[in-house]
Amino acid sequence: MGKLIANDAESYRYLAESIRMHPDQETLKDMMEEAGLVNCRYENMTGGVVALHTGIKP
């Protein structure tokens, strides 16, 4: 599809792969906590298309 619309198949292949490799919301929250952040949470936005993760560095 990226080849047809933007004549740039490689960029769209990278985008699809990065989306596939990204952790789910709970896993990302856990990773933030493991990294030492506190009060970690996430909020779904745009009907769940986007999630905003927040955490505080102590």
N, CA, C and O atoms as a Maestro MAE file, in Angstrom:
{
 s_m_m2io_version
 :::
 2.0.0
}

f_m_ct {
 s_m_title
 :::
 protein
 m_atom[232] {
  # First column is atom index #
  i_m_mmod_type
  r_m_x_coord
  r_m_y_coord
  r_m_z_coord
  i_m_residue_number
  s_m_chain_name
  s_m_pdb_residue_name
  s_m_pdb_atom_name
  i_m_atomic_number
  :::
  1 25 0.823 -1.181 0.000 1 A "MET " " N  " 7
  2 3 0.000 0.000 0.000 1 A "MET " " CA " 6
  3 2 0.878 1.259 0.000 1 A "MET " " C  " 6
  4 15 0.583 2.224 -0.705 1 A "MET " " O  " 8
  5 25 1.953 1.244 0.790 2 A "GLY " " N  " 7
  6 3 2.856 2.388 0.826 2 A "GLY " " CA " 6
  7 2 3.495 2.660 -0.521 2 A "GLY " " C  " 6
  8 15 3.747 3.811 -0.878 2 A "GLY " " O  " 8
  9 25 3.756 1.600 -1.267 3 A "LYS " " N  " 7
  10 3 4.331 1.745 -2.608 3 A "LYS " " CA " 6
  11 2 3.346 2.460 -3.526 3 A "LYS " " C  " 6
  12 15 3.735 3.337 -4.297 3 A "LYS " " O  " 8
  13 25 2.081 2.089 -3.444 4 A "LEU " " N  " 7
  14 3 1.070 2.685 -4.315 4 A "LEU " " CA " 6
  15 2 0.768 4.135 -3.959 4 A "LEU " " C  " 6
  16 15 0.630 4.976 -4.848 4 A "LEU " " O  " 8
  17 25 0.666 4.429 -2.683 5 A "ILE " " N  " 7
  18 3 0.246 5.767 -2.256 5 A "ILE " " CA " 6
  19 2 1.410 6.747 -2.203 5 A "ILE " " C  " 6
  20 15 1.309 7.853 -2.734 5 A "ILE " " O  " 8
  21 25 2.509 6.360 -1.574 6 A "ALA " " N  " 7
  22 3 3.611 7.291 -1.352 6 A "ALA " " CA " 6
  23 2 4.862 6.957 -2.157 6 A "ALA " " C  " 6
  24 15 5.870 7.659 -2.070 6 A "ALA " " O  " 8
  25 25 4.792 5.888 -2.938 7 A "ASN " " N  " 7
  26 3 5.957 5.424 -3.692 7 A "ASN " " CA " 6
  27 2 7.161 5.205 -2.760 7 A "ASN " " C  " 6
  28 15 8.301 5.506 -3.113 7 A "ASN " " O  " 8
  29 25 6.875 4.672 -1.563 8 A "ASP " " N  " 7
  30 3 7.926 4.454 -0.559 8 A "ASP " " CA " 6
  31 2 7.571 3.212 0.266 8 A "ASP " " C  " 6
  32 15 7.208 3.323 1.437 8 A "ASP " " O  " 8
  33 25 7.674 2.064 -0.333 9 A "ALA " " N  " 7
  34 3 7.285 0.814 0.326 9 A "ALA " " CA " 6
  35 2 8.125 0.536 1.562 9 A "ALA " " C  " 6
  36 15 7.608 0.022 2.553 9 A "ALA " " O  " 8
  37 25 9.414 0.866 1.522 10 A "GLU " " N  " 7
  38 3 10.317 0.543 2.634 10 A "GLU " " CA " 6
  39 2 9.925 1.258 3.924 10 A "GLU " " C  " 6
  40 15 9.951 0.651 4.995 10 A "GLU " " O  " 8
  41 25 9.566 2.531 3.839 11 A "SER " " N  " 7
  42 3 9.162 3.267 5.038 11 A "SER " " CA " 6
  43 2 7.909 2.667 5.653 11 A "SER " " C  " 6
  44 15 7.805 2.565 6.875 11 A "SER " " O  " 8
  45 25 6.972 2.274 4.829 12 A "TYR " " N  " 7
  46 3 5.745 1.693 5.351 12 A "TYR " " CA " 6
  47 2 5.966 0.290 5.890 12 A "TYR " " C  " 6
  48 15 5.263 -0.135 6.807 12 A "TYR " " O  " 8
  49 25 6.910 -0.420 5.350 13 A "ARG " " N  " 7
  50 3 7.275 -1.735 5.878 13 A "ARG " " CA " 6
  51 2 7.877 -1.563 7.279 13 A "ARG " " C  " 6
  52 15 7.569 -2.330 8.191 13 A "ARG " " O  " 8
  53 25 8.733 -0.554 7.439 14 A "TYR " " N  " 7
  54 3 9.325 -0.257 8.745 14 A "TYR " " CA " 6
  55 2 8.239 0.118 9.755 14 A "TYR " " C  " 6
  56 15 8.274 -0.338 10.898 14 A "TYR " " O  " 8
  57 25 7.289 0.934 9.347 15 A "LEU " " N  " 7
  58 3 6.204 1.347 10.238 15 A "LEU " " CA " 6
  59 2 5.401 0.141 10.707 15 A "LEU " " C  " 6
  60 15 5.128 0.010 11.900 15 A "LEU " " O  " 8
  61 25 5.027 -0.727 9.805 16 A "ALA " " N  " 7
  62 3 4.254 -1.918 10.167 16 A "ALA " " CA " 6
  63 2 5.049 -2.814 11.111 16 A "ALA " " C  " 6
  64 15 4.491 -3.362 12.061 16 A "ALA " " O  " 8
  65 25 6.334 -2.965 10.860 17 A "GLU " " N  " 7
  66 3 7.177 -3.801 11.714 17 A "GLU " " CA " 6
  67 2 7.338 -3.190 13.101 17 A "GLU " " C  " 6
  68 15 7.308 -3.912 14.097 17 A "GLU " " O  " 8
  69 25 7.508 -1.876 13.182 18 A "SER " " N  " 7
  70 3 7.672 -1.240 14.488 18 A "SER " " CA " 6
  71 2 6.388 -1.336 15.309 18 A "SER " " C  " 6
  72 15 6.448 -1.498 16.528 18 A "SER " " O  " 8
  73 25 5.250 -1.240 14.671 19 A "ILE " " N  " 7
  74 3 3.974 -1.399 15.370 19 A "ILE " " CA " 6
  75 2 3.850 -2.825 15.896 19 A "ILE " " C  " 6
  76 15 3.428 -3.038 17.033 19 A "ILE " " O  " 8
  77 25 4.214 -3.790 15.076 20 A "ARG " " N  " 7
  78 3 4.116 -5.197 15.475 20 A "ARG " " CA " 6
  79 2 5.034 -5.515 16.665 20 A "ARG " " C  " 6
  80 15 4.677 -6.319 17.527 20 A "ARG " " O  " 8
  81 25 6.201 -4.893 16.711 21 A "MET " " N  " 7
  82 3 7.185 -5.175 17.751 21 A "MET " " CA " 6
  83 2 6.936 -4.412 19.053 21 A "MET " " C  " 6
  84 15 7.503 -4.765 20.088 21 A "MET " " O  " 8
  85 25 6.100 -3.374 19.018 22 A "HIS " " N  " 7
  86 3 5.879 -2.542 20.206 22 A "HIS " " CA " 6
  87 2 5.129 -3.348 21.260 22 A "HIS " " C  " 6
  88 15 4.195 -4.079 20.931 22 A "HIS " " O  " 8
  89 25 5.533 -3.221 22.538 23 A "PRO " " N  " 7
  90 3 4.846 -3.975 23.596 23 A "PRO " " CA " 6
  91 2 3.423 -3.476 23.823 23 A "PRO " " C  " 6
  92 15 3.102 -2.328 23.517 23 A "PRO " " O  " 8
  93 25 2.576 -4.345 24.360 24 A "ASP " " N  " 7
  94 3 1.215 -3.914 24.687 24 A "ASP " " CA " 6
  95 2 1.267 -2.946 25.872 24 A "ASP " " C  " 6
  96 15 2.318 -2.757 26.485 24 A "ASP " " O  " 8
  97 25 0.142 -2.350 26.181 25 A "GLN " " N  " 7
  98 3 0.086 -1.288 27.184 25 A "GLN " " CA " 6
  99 2 0.577 -1.732 28.559 25 A "GLN " " C  " 6
  100 15 1.378 -1.035 29.181 25 A "GLN " " O  " 8
  101 25 0.117 -2.860 29.030 26 A "GLU " " N  " 7
  102 3 0.521 -3.340 30.358 26 A "GLU " " CA " 6
  103 2 2.009 -3.680 30.393 26 A "GLU " " C  " 6
  104 15 2.687 -3.395 31.381 26 A "GLU " " O  " 8
  105 25 2.519 -4.285 29.325 27 A "THR " " N  " 7
  106 3 3.936 -4.634 29.268 27 A "THR " " CA " 6
  107 2 4.792 -3.378 29.283 27 A "THR " " C  " 6
  108 15 5.812 -3.336 29.971 27 A "THR " " O  " 8
  109 25 4.396 -2.358 28.539 28 A "LEU " " N  " 7
  110 3 5.156 -1.112 28.534 28 A "LEU " " CA " 6
  111 2 5.123 -0.462 29.919 28 A "LEU " " C  " 6
  112 15 6.139 0.056 30.382 28 A "LEU " " O  " 8
  113 25 3.980 -0.486 30.572 29 A "LYS " " N  " 7
  114 3 3.870 0.046 31.937 29 A "LYS " " CA " 6
  115 2 4.804 -0.721 32.871 29 A "LYS " " C  " 6
  116 15 5.507 -0.114 33.679 29 A "LYS " " O  " 8
  117 25 4.815 -2.038 32.766 30 A "ASP " " N  " 7
  118 3 5.714 -2.861 33.580 30 A "ASP " " CA " 6
  119 2 7.185 -2.530 33.303 30 A "ASP " " C  " 6
  120 15 7.992 -2.469 34.231 30 A "ASP " " O  " 8
  121 25 7.528 -2.320 32.049 31 A "MET " " N  " 7
  122 3 8.897 -1.973 31.683 31 A "MET " " CA " 6
  123 2 9.305 -0.636 32.304 31 A "MET " " C  " 6
  124 15 10.437 -0.475 32.760 31 A "MET " " O  " 8
  125 25 8.383 0.310 32.319 32 A "MET " " N  " 7
  126 3 8.655 1.609 32.932 32 A "MET " " CA " 6
  127 2 8.914 1.451 34.430 32 A "MET " " C  " 6
  128 15 9.828 2.068 34.977 32 A "MET " " O  " 8
  129 25 8.104 0.619 35.086 33 A "GLU " " N  " 7
  130 3 8.278 0.378 36.517 33 A "GLU " " CA " 6
  131 2 9.606 -0.329 36.790 33 A "GLU " " C  " 6
  132 15 10.300 0.000 37.752 33 A "GLU " " O  " 8
  133 25 9.956 -1.295 35.950 34 A "GLU " " N  " 7
  134 3 11.228 -1.995 36.094 34 A "GLU " " CA " 6
  135 2 12.415 -1.052 35.909 34 A "GLU " " C  " 6
  136 15 13.491 -1.281 36.461 34 A "GLU " " O  " 8
  137 25 12.211 0.010 35.129 35 A "ALA " " N  " 7
  138 3 13.268 0.996 34.899 35 A "ALA " " CA " 6
  139 2 13.372 1.990 36.055 35 A "ALA " " C  " 6
  140 15 14.243 2.860 36.051 35 A "ALA " " O  " 8
  141 25 12.480 1.862 37.048 36 A "GLY " " N  " 7
  142 3 12.574 2.709 38.229 36 A "GLY " " CA " 6
  143 2 11.579 3.841 38.300 36 A "GLY " " C  " 6
  144 15 11.600 4.611 39.260 36 A "GLY " " O  " 8
  145 25 10.707 3.969 37.314 37 A "LEU " " N  " 7
  146 3 9.693 5.021 37.367 37 A "LEU " " CA " 6
  147 2 8.593 4.615 38.354 37 A "LEU " " C  " 6
  148 15 8.340 3.428 38.557 37 A "LEU " " O  " 8
  149 25 7.955 5.597 38.953 38 A "VAL " " N  " 7
  150 3 6.873 5.334 39.901 38 A "VAL " " CA " 6
  151 2 5.589 6.004 39.404 38 A "VAL " " C  " 6
  152 15 5.612 6.851 38.511 38 A "VAL " " O  " 8
  153 25 4.490 5.604 39.999 39 A "ASN " " N  " 7
  154 3 3.167 6.125 39.612 39 A "ASN " " CA " 6
  155 2 2.929 5.979 38.108 39 A "ASN " " C  " 6
  156 15 2.394 6.882 37.465 39 A "ASN " " O  " 8
  157 25 3.324 4.852 37.564 40 A "CYS " " N  " 7
  158 3 3.165 4.602 36.135 40 A "CYS " " CA " 6
  159 2 1.705 4.288 35.837 40 A "CYS " " C  " 6
  160 15 1.025 3.586 36.586 40 A "CYS " " O  " 8
  161 25 1.261 4.824 34.738 41 A "ARG " " N  " 7
  162 3 -0.109 4.558 34.302 41 A "ARG " " CA " 6
  163 2 -0.206 4.857 32.808 41 A "ARG " " C  " 6
  164 15 0.718 5.404 32.206 41 A "ARG " " O  " 8
  165 25 -1.320 4.494 32.236 42 A "TYR " " N  " 7
  166 3 -1.567 4.849 30.847 42 A "TYR " " CA " 6
  167 2 -3.025 5.210 30.671 42 A "TYR " " C  " 6
  168 15 -3.894 4.766 31.423 42 A "TYR " " O  " 8
  169 25 -3.269 6.016 29.672 43 A "GLU " " N  " 7
  170 3 -4.630 6.465 29.373 43 A "GLU " " CA " 6
  171 2 -4.877 6.275 27.884 43 A "GLU " " C  " 6
  172 15 -4.118 6.772 27.052 43 A "GLU " " O  " 8
  173 25 -5.935 5.559 27.557 44 A "ASN " " N  " 7
  174 3 -6.304 5.391 26.159 44 A "ASN " " CA " 6
  175 2 -6.925 6.674 25.641 44 A "ASN " " C  " 6
  176 15 -7.717 7.320 26.327 44 A "ASN " " O  " 8
  177 25 -6.559 7.027 24.439 45 A "MET " " N  " 7
  178 3 -7.081 8.231 23.798 45 A "MET " " CA " 6
  179 2 -7.539 7.871 22.392 45 A "MET " " C  " 6
  180 15 -7.174 6.821 21.865 45 A "MET " " O  " 8
  181 25 -8.318 8.720 21.803 46 A "THR " " N  " 7
  182 3 -8.800 8.532 20.433 46 A "THR " " CA " 6
  183 2 -9.433 7.160 20.255 46 A "THR " " C  " 6
  184 15 -9.161 6.454 19.284 46 A "THR " " O  " 8
  185 25 -10.275 6.801 21.202 47 A "GLY " " N  " 7
  186 3 -10.972 5.522 21.108 47 A "GLY " " CA " 6
  187 2 -10.062 4.321 21.211 47 A "GLY " " C  " 6
  188 15 -10.411 3.245 20.724 47 A "GLY " " O  " 8
  189 25 -8.896 4.472 21.835 48 A "GLY " " N  " 7
  190 3 -7.971 3.355 22.002 48 A "GLY " " CA " 6
  191 2 -6.923 3.241 20.916 48 A "GLY " " C  " 6
  192 15 -6.099 2.326 20.950 48 A "GLY " " O  " 8
  193 25 -6.933 4.146 19.954 49 A "VAL " " N  " 7
  194 3 -5.938 4.122 18.888 49 A "VAL " " CA " 6
  195 2 -4.575 4.562 19.421 49 A "VAL " " C  " 6
  196 15 -3.535 4.116 18.937 49 A "VAL " " O  " 8
  197 25 -4.595 5.442 20.423 50 A "VAL " " N  " 7
  198 3 -3.379 5.986 21.008 50 A "VAL " " CA " 6
  199 2 -3.461 5.829 22.521 50 A "VAL " " C  " 6
  200 15 -4.538 5.968 23.100 50 A "VAL " " O  " 8
  201 25 -2.346 5.544 23.157 51 A "ALA " " N  " 7
  202 3 -2.293 5.489 24.619 51 A "ALA " " CA " 6
  203 2 -1.152 6.381 25.107 51 A "ALA " " C  " 6
  204 15 -0.042 6.330 24.577 51 A "ALA " " O  " 8
  205 25 -1.433 7.189 26.110 52 A "LEU " " N  " 7
  206 3 -0.426 8.036 26.718 52 A "LEU " " CA " 6
  207 2 0.055 7.393 28.000 52 A "LEU " " C  " 6
  208 15 -0.714 7.238 28.949 52 A "LEU " " O  " 8
  209 25 1.324 7.017 28.036 53 A "HIS " " N  " 7
  210 3 1.940 6.425 29.237 53 A "HIS " " CA " 6
  211 2 2.678 7.517 29.999 53 A "HIS " " C  " 6
  212 15 3.371 8.344 29.406 53 A "HIS " " O  " 8
  213 25 2.521 7.509 31.305 54 A "THR " " N  " 7
  214 3 3.236 8.470 32.148 54 A "THR " " CA " 6
  215 2 3.866 7.741 33.318 54 A "THR " " C  " 6
  216 15 3.371 6.708 33.768 54 A "THR " " O  " 8
  217 25 4.957 8.292 33.797 55 A "GLY " " N  " 7
  218 3 5.642 7.785 34.967 55 A "GLY " " CA " 6
  219 2 6.512 8.885 35.533 55 A "GLY " " C  " 6
  220 15 6.894 9.812 34.818 55 A "GLY " " O  " 8
  221 25 6.824 8.790 36.800 56 A "ILE " " N  " 7
  222 3 7.620 9.823 37.466 56 A "ILE " " CA " 6
  223 2 8.957 9.224 37.861 56 A "ILE " " C  " 6
  224 15 9.030 8.129 38.419 56 A "ILE " " O  " 8
  225 25 10.007 9.962 37.559 57 A "LYS " " N  " 7
  226 3 11.355 9.555 37.967 57 A "LYS " " CA " 6
  227 2 11.572 10.067 39.397 57 A "LYS " " C  " 6
  228 15 11.546 11.274 39.637 57 A "LYS " " O  " 8
  229 25 11.785 9.146 40.343 58 A "PRO " " N  " 7
  230 3 11.936 9.586 41.733 58 A "PRO " " CA " 6
  231 2 13.244 10.350 41.971 58 A "PRO " " C  " 6
  232 15 13.511 10.783 43.092 58 A "PRO " " O  " 8
  :::
 }
 m_bond[231] {
  # First column is bond index #
  i_m_from
  i_m_to
  i_m_order
  :::
  1 1 2 1
  2 2 3 1
  3 3 4 2
  4 3 5 1
  5 5 6 1
  6 6 7 1
  7 7 8 2
  8 7 9 1
  9 9 10 1
  10 10 11 1
  11 11 12 2
  12 11 13 1
  13 13 14 1
  14 14 15 1
  15 15 16 2
  16 15 17 1
  17 17 18 1
  18 18 19 1
  19 19 20 2
  20 19 21 1
  21 21 22 1
  22 22 23 1
  23 23 24 2
  24 23 25 1
  25 25 26 1
  26 26 27 1
  27 27 28 2
  28 27 29 1
  29 29 30 1
  30 30 31 1
  31 31 32 2
  32 31 33 1
  33 33 34 1
  34 34 35 1
  35 35 36 2
  36 35 37 1
  37 37 38 1
  38 38 39 1
  39 39 40 2
  40 39 41 1
  41 41 42 1
  42 42 43 1
  43 43 44 2
  44 43 45 1
  45 45 46 1
  46 46 47 1
  47 47 48 2
  48 47 49 1
  49 49 50 1
  50 50 51 1
  51 51 52 2
  52 51 53 1
  53 53 54 1
  54 54 55 1
  55 55 56 2
  56 55 57 1
  57 57 58 1
  58 58 59 1
  59 59 60 2
  60 59 61 1
  61 61 62 1
  62 62 63 1
  63 63 64 2
  64 63 65 1
  65 65 66 1
  66 66 67 1
  67 67 68 2
  68 67 69 1
  69 69 70 1
  70 70 71 1
  71 71 72 2
  72 71 73 1
  73 73 74 1
  74 74 75 1
  75 75 76 2
  76 75 77 1
  77 77 78 1
  78 78 79 1
  79 79 80 2
  80 79 81 1
  81 81 82 1
  82 82 83 1
  83 83 84 2
  84 83 85 1
  85 85 86 1
  86 86 87 1
  87 87 88 2
  88 87 89 1
  89 89 90 1
  90 90 91 1
  91 91 92 2
  92 91 93 1
  93 93 94 1
  94 94 95 1
  95 95 96 2
  96 95 97 1
  97 97 98 1
  98 98 99 1
  99 99 100 2
  100 99 101 1
  101 101 102 1
  102 102 103 1
  103 103 104 2
  104 103 105 1
  105 105 106 1
  106 106 107 1
  107 107 108 2
  108 107 109 1
  109 109 110 1
  110 110 111 1
  111 111 112 2
  112 111 113 1
  113 113 114 1
  114 114 115 1
  115 115 116 2
  116 115 117 1
  117 117 118 1
  118 118 119 1
  119 119 120 2
  120 119 121 1
  121 121 122 1
  122 122 123 1
  123 123 124 2
  124 123 125 1
  125 125 126 1
  126 126 127 1
  127 127 128 2
  128 127 129 1
  129 129 130 1
  130 130 131 1
  131 131 132 2
  132 131 133 1
  133 133 134 1
  134 134 135 1
  135 135 136 2
  136 135 137 1
  137 137 138 1
  138 138 139 1
  139 139 140 2
  140 139 141 1
  141 141 142 1
  142 142 143 1
  143 143 144 2
  144 143 145 1
  145 145 146 1
  146 146 147 1
  147 147 148 2
  148 147 149 1
  149 149 150 1
  150 150 151 1
  151 151 152 2
  152 151 153 1
  153 153 154 1
  154 154 155 1
  155 155 156 2
  156 155 157 1
  157 157 158 1
  158 158 159 1
  159 159 160 2
  160 159 161 1
  161 161 162 1
  162 162 163 1
  163 163 164 2
  164 163 165 1
  165 165 166 1
  166 166 167 1
  167 167 168 2
  168 167 169 1
  169 169 170 1
  170 170 171 1
  171 171 172 2
  172 171 173 1
  173 173 174 1
  174 174 175 1
  175 175 176 2
  176 175 177 1
  177 177 178 1
  178 178 179 1
  179 179 180 2
  180 179 181 1
  181 181 182 1
  182 182 183 1
  183 183 184 2
  184 183 185 1
  185 185 186 1
  186 186 187 1
  187 187 188 2
  188 187 189 1
  189 189 190 1
  190 190 191 1
  191 191 192 2
  192 191 193 1
  193 193 194 1
  194 194 195 1
  195 195 196 2
  196 195 197 1
  197 197 198 1
  198 198 199 1
  199 199 200 2
  200 199 201 1
  201 201 202 1
  202 202 203 1
  203 203 204 2
  204 203 205 1
  205 205 206 1
  206 206 207 1
  207 207 208 2
  208 207 209 1
  209 209 210 1
  210 210 211 1
  211 211 212 2
  212 211 213 1
  213 213 214 1
  214 214 215 1
  215 215 216 2
  216 215 217 1
  217 217 218 1
  218 218 219 1
  219 219 220 2
  220 219 221 1
  221 221 222 1
  222 222 223 1
  223 223 224 2
  224 223 225 1
  225 225 226 1
  226 226 227 1
  227 227 228 2
  228 227 229 1
  229 229 230 1
  230 230 231 1
  231 231 232 2
  :::
 }
}
